[in-house]
Amino acid sequence: MNSYQNNTSPFETLTGPNPLDPARRDRLPDIVQNNENKGGNHFAPKDNGPKNADEKPHRKHRAPKVTLAIGLTLLVAGYGAGAYIFANRYYPGTQIAGIDVSWLPQADAATRLQKAASSYSLTVTGNDFAWTYKPADATTLIDADQRTRDMLEHAESFMWPVKLFESLSSSSASSSTLSQTDGYAPDLPDTFDQAQFKAQLQEAVDSYNQGRSGVFDAASAYDASTGTFTLEQAKKNVKIKDDGIYQDALRAIAMLDTDLELTQDDFEQFATGATDEQLSQACAQANELIGTDLSLKLGGMDVGTLDGSTLAQYITFDDTLTPTLDSVKLEEWTRTLASTLDTVGTARTYTRPDGKAVQIDGGTYGWEVDEDQLISAIQDAVANKTTGDLEIPCTSTGAVFTKQGEKDWAEYVDIDLAEQHARYYDASGTLQWESGCITGNPNKGNATPTGVYRMNQCGTNITLRGAIDPETGEREYETPV
């Protein structure tokens, strides 16, 4: 047995403080307790080394390091191979000018791009504008070889793992957008005649803008085919900015885009920037003012109409797009209409049944509109949105109504002052009676006035008596007729 010269525990001699101290048990991972030796407790450290001089250490920890090294080598090789591939080919989902070039080498992509350009055309649309551009020589639109090379230069092949993941995890359209906007903005080649293209586009824009004021008003918003104000009709008055679409069109051609849709920014400001919803509401309010639809009649004849197309001329929109009907202008329209219907005293031309052409003016016979009553009737009709017929009130009427300047009587007596002859015709123009006649003497200041008159009195066996001569005190004449 081992002997000890002091009271120091054998544990302290071997290991320092008592390793079996409960407070230090966690510090003995390499000590194994053995109670088999009856002579005392002995502890031995784990045997991690060789048992003799000829035994070599184990190499169990080298295998993971070798595997890691091989993996890194393969990863670097794979990355390099991918970088090489995508330096010469395009990512999946890549489009150049709308042409799919996924996985293609540059030369094949150029061939495909040039073929697509050979049948290219651009259609520009917006609002009711539509124009198609077809180049005389489509090969001038694009340098396919240069474009495809530029695309590869901007492909960032050194980031191919990220780019490939993005392209495979998104749609073709998304991949195309990503590929075309990574800092790359293509230019048209020098072979493209930009001046000629601009002239053609400007001609189309000028033709479209002709007759358009570019503002929102009642006259342009009224659709005669439907009899209502509509937003669609109002927008037919918009104007394209002279230089609003040129640059956009060039970009579209550079990308071989076949369609270009104009935006609101391409048009001149319309209705102080009001929204479509606000304009639609303004049209709806204006429609509430034009419900009247009248057929105006005179002597049973149609002489005019009062409907939305007429009222639309007198509707205005204020700064808040609130519509109002201008009653003053509507009254002016009514008086103008009346003046075109009046025939009393106007010049008339007709051909007498015996063939003589006659032109006559003056007189008291014919049509004369009561303007004040007509204005009141129209105002009531507009306020109540009346539809149907409206007989125009008159202070004087004729037998028939045609139009100003024409014969508006039926049966009549034609008195020819030059011939001193009277003829009576019925309504059909058949001569019923004729006779010589005596009319006033123009040399004595009592000439018979010309014109068309009503017959106020009719009699037979009448003696016509002249004025009394002051010198003789007798009448100038007394003639039985």
C-alpha positions as MATLAB code, in Angstrom:
seq = 'MNSYQNNTSPFETLTGPNPLDPARRDRLPDIVQNNENKGGNHFAPKDNGPKNADEKPHRKHRAPKVTLAIGLTLLVAGYGAGAYIFANRYYPGTQIAGIDVSWLPQADAATRLQKAASSYSLTVTGNDFAWTYKPADATTLIDADQRTRDMLEHAESFMWPVKLFESLSSSSASSSTLSQTDGYAPDLPDTFDQAQFKAQLQEAVDSYNQGRSGVFDAASAYDASTGTFTLEQAKKNVKIKDDGIYQDALRAIAMLDTDLELTQDDFEQFATGATDEQLSQACAQANELIGTDLSLKLGGMDVGTLDGSTLAQYITFDDTLTPTLDSVKLEEWTRTLASTLDTVGTARTYTRPDGKAVQIDGGTYGWEVDEDQLISAIQDAVANKTTGDLEIPCTSTGAVFTKQGEKDWAEYVDIDLAEQHARYYDASGTLQWESGCITGNPNKGNATPTGVYRMNQCGTNITLRGAIDPETGEREYETPV';
ca = [
       0.000    0.000    0.000;
       0.933    3.573   -0.570;
       1.891    5.469    2.528;
       1.478    9.178    3.011;
       3.629   11.454    5.145;
       0.922   13.940    5.970;
      -2.710   14.143    6.270;
      -3.085   15.298    2.757;
      -5.727   13.310    0.983;
      -4.494   11.161   -1.853;
      -6.888   13.042   -4.058;
      -5.195   16.323   -3.266;
      -1.792   14.757   -3.959;
      -2.822   13.679   -7.448;
      -5.111   16.376   -8.547;
      -5.062   19.257   -6.202;
      -8.239   20.016   -4.288;
     -10.454   17.059   -3.624;
     -12.063   16.244   -6.965;
     -14.852   14.469   -5.207;
     -15.855   17.629   -3.499;
     -19.516   18.058   -4.568;
     -18.700   21.572   -5.562;
     -16.086   20.362   -8.034;
     -17.550   17.201   -9.475;
     -18.263   18.924  -12.758;
     -14.535   19.446  -13.289;
     -13.689   15.704  -13.508;
     -14.747   14.601  -16.985;
     -11.531   12.598  -17.525;
     -11.326   10.772  -14.141;
     -12.709    7.259  -13.695;
     -13.295    5.921  -10.169;
     -12.276    2.271   -9.587;
     -13.277    0.473   -6.364;
     -11.884   -2.887   -7.320;
      -8.551   -2.337   -5.631;
      -9.066   -3.141   -2.001;
      -5.964   -1.347   -1.027;
      -7.665    2.007   -1.670;
      -9.394    4.125   -4.246;
      -7.360    4.756   -7.347;
      -8.241    6.968  -10.299;
      -6.720    6.969  -13.711;
      -7.090    9.487  -16.585;
      -8.645    8.452  -19.899;
      -6.254    6.799  -22.250;
      -6.263    9.043  -25.332;
      -2.779    8.218  -26.475;
      -0.988    5.125  -27.754;
      -0.428    2.270  -25.341;
       3.115    1.774  -26.561;
       5.719    3.552  -28.592;
       4.893    1.720  -31.819;
       1.167    2.650  -31.903;
       0.214    5.698  -34.132;
      -2.476    8.294  -33.208;
      -5.983    7.907  -34.749;
      -6.936   10.190  -37.849;
     -10.688   10.211  -37.301;
     -10.858   14.132  -37.422;
      -9.218   14.555  -40.879;
     -12.114   13.171  -42.983;
     -14.485   16.157  -42.465;
     -11.762   18.599  -43.456;
     -11.105   16.730  -46.673;
     -14.821   16.612  -47.486;
     -15.132   20.345  -46.864;
     -12.198   21.077  -49.120;
     -13.655   18.970  -51.914;
     -17.042   20.687  -51.523;
     -15.504   24.131  -51.699;
     -13.552   23.149  -54.786;
     -16.694   21.916  -56.506;
     -18.600   25.046  -55.459;
     -15.961   27.338  -56.893;
     -15.829   25.285  -60.073;
     -19.628   25.360  -60.379;
     -19.730   29.112  -59.805;
     -17.068   29.673  -62.434;
     -18.873   27.449  -64.916;
     -22.147   29.351  -64.311;
     -20.417   32.712  -64.717;
     -18.930   31.527  -68.008;
     -22.286   30.219  -69.269;
     -24.215   33.396  -68.451;
     -21.493   35.577  -69.870;
     -22.375   34.018  -73.234;
     -26.016   33.035  -72.839;
     -29.117   34.755  -71.511;
     -30.982   33.992  -68.327;
     -34.272   32.106  -68.661;
     -37.189   34.471  -69.163;
     -35.001   37.159  -70.750;
     -36.546   39.218  -73.533;
     -34.842   41.709  -75.806;
     -37.270   44.136  -77.405;
     -40.070   41.735  -76.568;
     -38.309   38.735  -78.130;
     -37.654   35.699  -75.919;
     -33.945   34.828  -75.951;
     -33.861   32.485  -72.956;
     -30.690   30.353  -72.869;
     -29.686   31.456  -76.374;
     -26.119   32.358  -77.287;
     -25.576   35.898  -78.534;
     -25.412   35.056  -82.248;
     -28.690   33.118  -82.206;
     -30.379   35.880  -80.225;
     -29.245   38.452  -82.804;
     -30.700   36.371  -85.641;
     -34.018   36.019  -83.871;
     -34.120   39.724  -83.058;
     -33.391   40.808  -86.612;
     -36.098   38.509  -87.953;
     -38.659   40.019  -85.585;
     -37.692   43.552  -86.634;
     -38.326   42.777  -90.298;
     -42.108   42.711  -89.753;
     -42.308   45.438  -87.107;
     -45.012   48.111  -86.832;
     -46.020   50.448  -83.997;
     -49.630   51.356  -83.128;
     -50.177   54.408  -80.921;
     -53.586   54.670  -79.236;
     -55.179   56.784  -76.547;
     -58.611   58.330  -76.010;
     -59.922   58.186  -79.612;
     -56.521   58.624  -81.247;
     -55.131   55.723  -83.271;
     -52.097   55.792  -85.557;
     -49.938   53.012  -86.947;
     -46.331   53.455  -88.039;
     -44.884   50.984  -90.520;
     -41.248   51.702  -91.450;
     -40.277   51.520  -95.090;
     -37.183   49.539  -94.134;
     -37.519   47.729  -90.822;
     -33.828   46.770  -90.802;
     -33.007   50.375  -89.875;
     -34.816   50.055  -86.556;
     -32.315   47.957  -84.679;
     -28.686   46.851  -84.702;
     -29.451   43.319  -83.552;
     -25.831   42.305  -83.076;
     -24.962   45.348  -80.987;
     -28.170   45.143  -78.988;
     -27.668   41.526  -78.023;
     -24.047   42.167  -77.096;
     -25.042   45.131  -74.939;
     -27.609   42.981  -73.216;
     -25.007   40.400  -72.274;
     -22.708   43.098  -70.944;
     -25.462   44.224  -68.615;
     -26.424   40.695  -67.582;
     -24.039   40.674  -64.555;
     -22.896   37.102  -65.055;
     -20.841   37.174  -61.847;
     -24.173   37.397  -59.985;
     -25.642   34.498  -61.898;
     -26.866   32.494  -58.872;
     -29.040   35.408  -57.752;
     -30.146   36.289  -61.274;
     -30.933   32.702  -62.119;
     -32.976   32.273  -58.964;
     -34.908   35.450  -59.696;
     -35.596   34.459  -63.277;
     -36.733   30.954  -62.378;
     -38.929   32.100  -59.511;
     -40.756   34.802  -61.452;
     -42.855   34.968  -64.624;
     -41.394   35.611  -68.046;
     -42.786   39.108  -68.005;
     -41.163   39.854  -64.681;
     -37.859   38.422  -65.842;
     -38.036   40.483  -68.979;
     -38.653   43.649  -67.043;
     -35.771   42.887  -64.746;
     -33.419   42.169  -67.620;
     -34.319   45.270  -69.602;
     -34.110   47.763  -66.775;
     -30.883   46.794  -65.061;
     -29.265   50.097  -65.928;
     -29.712   49.543  -69.648;
     -31.582   51.955  -71.927;
     -31.174   51.060  -75.619;
     -30.796   53.724  -78.296;
     -31.997   53.684  -81.857;
     -29.200   53.170  -84.386;
     -28.013   55.976  -86.652;
     -29.674   54.222  -89.584;
     -33.105   55.174  -88.226;
     -34.399   58.470  -89.675;
     -35.780   60.163  -86.581;
     -36.618   63.414  -88.410;
     -38.813   61.605  -90.904;
     -40.531   59.641  -88.164;
     -41.193   62.805  -86.161;
     -42.703   64.516  -89.222;
     -45.083   61.585  -89.813;
     -46.103   61.477  -86.169;
     -46.619   65.253  -86.068;
     -48.850   65.076  -89.126;
     -51.029   62.487  -87.390;
     -51.196   64.587  -84.214;
     -52.084   67.768  -86.148;
     -54.858   65.941  -87.975;
     -56.221   64.663  -84.674;
     -56.059   68.098  -82.986;
     -57.755   69.919  -85.853;
     -61.052   71.429  -84.700;
     -60.448   70.523  -81.062;
     -60.298   73.276  -78.465;
     -58.842   71.059  -75.782;
     -61.387   72.250  -73.201;
     -64.510   70.777  -71.627;
     -67.679   72.598  -72.673;
     -71.318   71.839  -73.379;
     -71.029   72.043  -77.146;
     -68.325   69.390  -77.280;
     -69.856   67.172  -74.575;
     -73.250   66.846  -76.251;
     -73.732   63.680  -78.303;
     -76.362   64.360  -80.949;
     -76.763   60.651  -81.712;
     -78.000   59.942  -78.167;
     -79.349   63.381  -77.311;
     -77.320   63.493  -74.097;
     -74.119   64.824  -72.624;
     -71.535   62.062  -72.246;
     -67.966   61.804  -71.017;
     -66.988   59.862  -74.134;
     -68.231   62.667  -76.374;
     -66.567   65.331  -74.226;
     -63.209   63.631  -74.532;
     -63.405   63.916  -78.292;
     -62.411   67.527  -77.722;
     -59.107   66.782  -76.008;
     -55.838   67.675  -77.713;
     -52.534   65.851  -77.772;
     -49.499   67.838  -76.700;
     -47.337   68.645  -79.700;
     -44.253   67.105  -78.116;
     -46.042   64.830  -75.697;
     -45.601   61.461  -77.346;
     -42.513   61.747  -79.547;
     -39.976   60.510  -76.994;
     -42.293   57.760  -75.789;
     -42.758   56.594  -79.375;
     -38.992   56.501  -79.935;
     -38.519   54.387  -76.824;
     -41.240   52.039  -77.993;
     -39.517   51.600  -81.348;
     -36.158   51.045  -79.672;
     -37.720   48.235  -77.654;
     -39.669   46.945  -80.693;
     -42.874   47.416  -78.706;
     -45.789   47.065  -81.097;
     -48.259   49.055  -78.971;
     -48.010   52.395  -77.198;
     -50.924   53.476  -75.026;
     -51.050   57.219  -74.381;
     -51.521   58.443  -70.826;
     -53.252   61.506  -69.429;
     -49.905   63.303  -69.371;
     -49.758   63.093  -73.179;
     -52.843   65.314  -73.521;
     -53.336   68.993  -72.771;
     -54.991   69.723  -69.442;
     -58.717   69.133  -69.806;
     -61.390   70.746  -67.594;
     -58.746   72.070  -65.164;
     -57.630   68.576  -64.342;
     -61.050   67.230  -63.297;
     -61.349   63.480  -62.925;
     -63.462   61.322  -65.195;
     -65.901   60.829  -62.327;
     -66.339   64.586  -61.896;
     -66.853   65.091  -65.623;
     -69.412   62.283  -65.742;
     -71.314   63.902  -62.891;
     -71.296   67.261  -64.685;
     -72.709   65.604  -67.804;
     -75.457   63.942  -65.760;
     -76.451   67.295  -64.242;
     -76.539   68.919  -67.681;
     -78.807   66.135  -68.950;
     -81.343   67.217  -66.325;
     -81.650   70.565  -68.126;
     -82.366   69.251  -71.611;
     -85.374   66.975  -71.190;
     -87.523   69.182  -73.435;
     -88.353   67.836  -76.889;
     -90.813   70.018  -78.773;
     -92.020   70.049  -82.365;
     -92.935   73.668  -83.145;
     -95.857   74.115  -85.508;
     -97.394   77.032  -87.372;
    -100.715   76.502  -89.105;
    -100.238   72.771  -88.598;
     -96.863   72.835  -90.378;
     -93.567   71.883  -88.743;
     -91.476   75.023  -88.508;
     -88.811   74.020  -85.991;
     -87.777   71.929  -83.017;
     -86.634   72.617  -79.494;
     -84.674   69.689  -78.095;
     -81.398   68.846  -76.433;
     -79.301   69.828  -79.430;
     -80.739   73.358  -79.252;
     -80.612   73.703  -75.486;
     -77.075   72.341  -75.371;
     -75.929   75.492  -77.145;
     -77.074   77.597  -74.203;
     -75.711   75.480  -71.357;
     -72.487   76.576  -69.714;
     -70.331   75.033  -66.977;
     -68.839   77.197  -64.240;
     -65.498   76.648  -62.520;
     -67.039   73.943  -60.340;
     -68.435   72.188  -63.450;
     -72.008   73.071  -62.428;
     -74.195   73.480  -65.539;
     -76.690   76.318  -66.056;
     -79.082   77.140  -68.884;
     -78.664   80.696  -70.190;
     -82.265   81.953  -70.302;
     -81.252   85.202  -72.001;
     -79.729   83.396  -74.949;
     -82.716   81.065  -75.110;
     -84.980   84.129  -75.362;
     -82.814   85.518  -78.142;
     -83.147   82.215  -79.977;
     -86.950   82.405  -79.631;
     -87.160   85.948  -81.016;
     -84.883   85.032  -83.902;
     -87.116   82.080  -84.702;
     -90.192   84.313  -84.666;
     -88.589   86.780  -87.049;
     -87.995   83.995  -89.572;
     -91.670   83.002  -89.423;
     -93.301   86.422  -89.760;
     -94.593   87.095  -93.299;
     -96.687   90.262  -92.833;
     -95.245   93.012  -95.053;
     -92.386   90.838  -96.317;
     -91.469   90.545  -99.988;
     -93.130   87.660 -101.766;
     -92.609   86.218 -105.211;
     -95.118   84.114 -107.102;
     -96.116   83.265 -110.662;
     -99.650   84.232 -111.627;
    -101.650   81.454 -113.345;
    -101.457   83.350 -116.623;
     -97.629   83.088 -116.456;
     -96.699   86.535 -115.181;
     -94.002   86.585 -112.470;
     -94.930   88.900 -109.661;
     -92.866   90.279 -106.760;
     -94.728   92.267 -104.146;
     -94.065   93.582 -100.634;
     -95.993   95.543  -98.057;
     -99.525   95.023  -96.829;
    -101.198   93.688  -93.720;
    -101.824   90.063  -94.644;
     -99.780   87.090  -93.408;
     -98.289   85.398  -90.364;
     -97.059   87.286  -87.313;
     -95.829   85.463  -84.191;
     -96.749   86.673  -80.711;
     -93.182   86.692  -79.398;
     -93.961   87.319  -75.737;
     -96.411   84.435  -75.560;
     -94.009   82.148  -77.406;
     -91.148   82.972  -75.011;
     -93.359   82.226  -72.027;
     -94.532   78.943  -73.568;
     -90.968   77.814  -74.270;
     -89.762   78.705  -70.784;
     -92.566   76.627  -69.263;
     -91.813   73.722  -71.590;
     -88.121   73.736  -70.640;
     -88.877   73.957  -66.933;
     -91.308   71.042  -67.142;
     -89.296   69.015  -69.682;
     -92.296   68.974  -71.995;
     -92.329   66.748  -75.042;
     -94.711   66.787  -78.017;
     -96.140   69.546  -80.253;
     -96.281   73.247  -79.509;
     -98.468   75.461  -81.733;
     -96.794   78.820  -81.999;
     -99.088   81.630  -80.830;
     -99.705   84.372  -83.435;
    -101.314   87.824  -83.655;
    -101.982   87.291  -87.380;
    -102.292   84.174  -89.494;
    -102.380   83.292  -93.158;
    -104.182   80.606  -95.099;
    -101.142   78.335  -95.427;
     -97.596   78.498  -94.173;
     -94.669   77.807  -96.414;
     -91.770   80.075  -95.708;
     -90.851   83.699  -96.057;
     -90.821   84.978  -99.638;
     -93.453   82.547 -100.918;
     -97.199   82.812 -101.514;
     -99.005   82.108  -98.216;
    -102.612   82.730  -99.264;
    -105.250   80.573 -100.901;
    -108.007   82.261 -103.011;
    -107.205   85.860 -103.879;
    -107.855   88.830 -106.154;
    -104.861   89.922 -108.162;
    -105.051   93.654 -108.953;
    -102.568   94.677 -111.577;
    -102.047   98.434 -111.163;
    -100.141   98.709 -114.429;
    -102.806   96.871 -116.405;
    -105.713   98.347 -114.426;
    -107.209   94.883 -114.377;
    -108.458   92.628 -111.593;
    -108.536   88.810 -111.576;
    -110.087   86.497 -109.027;
    -108.515   83.042 -108.550;
    -109.702   80.239 -106.316;
    -107.389   78.264 -104.030;
    -106.437   75.921 -106.864;
    -105.383   78.846 -109.101;
    -108.406   78.660 -111.415;
    -109.600   82.023 -112.732;
    -113.149   82.675 -111.496;
    -113.711   86.284 -112.496;
    -111.895   89.239 -114.028;
    -112.646   92.845 -114.826;
    -111.074   96.163 -115.569;
    -110.512   98.340 -112.529;
    -109.779  101.887 -111.497;
    -107.088  102.522 -108.912;
    -105.736  105.635 -107.248;
    -103.987  108.287 -109.258;
    -100.360  108.564 -108.266;
    -100.148  111.961 -109.984;
    -102.595  113.388 -107.468;
    -101.015  111.820 -104.419;
    -103.627  109.143 -103.840;
    -101.902  106.178 -105.462;
    -103.172  102.746 -104.477;
    -100.519  101.157 -102.197;
     -98.950   97.877 -103.229;
     -98.824   94.802 -101.004;
    -100.891   91.891  -99.797;
    -104.013   92.872  -97.850;
    -107.005   91.298  -96.283;
    -110.406   92.066  -97.782;
    -112.006   94.004  -94.982;
    -115.286   94.832  -96.726;
    -117.205   93.595  -99.777;
    -120.203   95.172 -101.457;
    -121.994   95.749 -104.783;
    -123.543   98.823 -106.458;
    -121.339  101.179 -104.502;
    -120.613  104.704 -105.591;
    -117.032  105.749 -105.096;
    -116.824  109.395 -104.141;
    -113.723  111.532 -104.256;
    -112.648  114.409 -102.055;
    -114.491  117.740 -102.118;
    -112.862  120.398 -104.220;
    -112.441  123.488 -102.004;
    -112.910  125.852 -104.919;
    -116.140  124.355 -106.217;
    -117.391  122.684 -103.090;
    -118.178  119.587 -105.055;
    -116.613  116.141 -105.005;
    -113.888  115.452 -107.476;
    -115.693  112.380 -108.660;
    -118.630  110.112 -107.995;
    -118.385  106.768 -109.745;
    -120.795  103.857 -109.381;
    -119.017  100.474 -109.215;
];
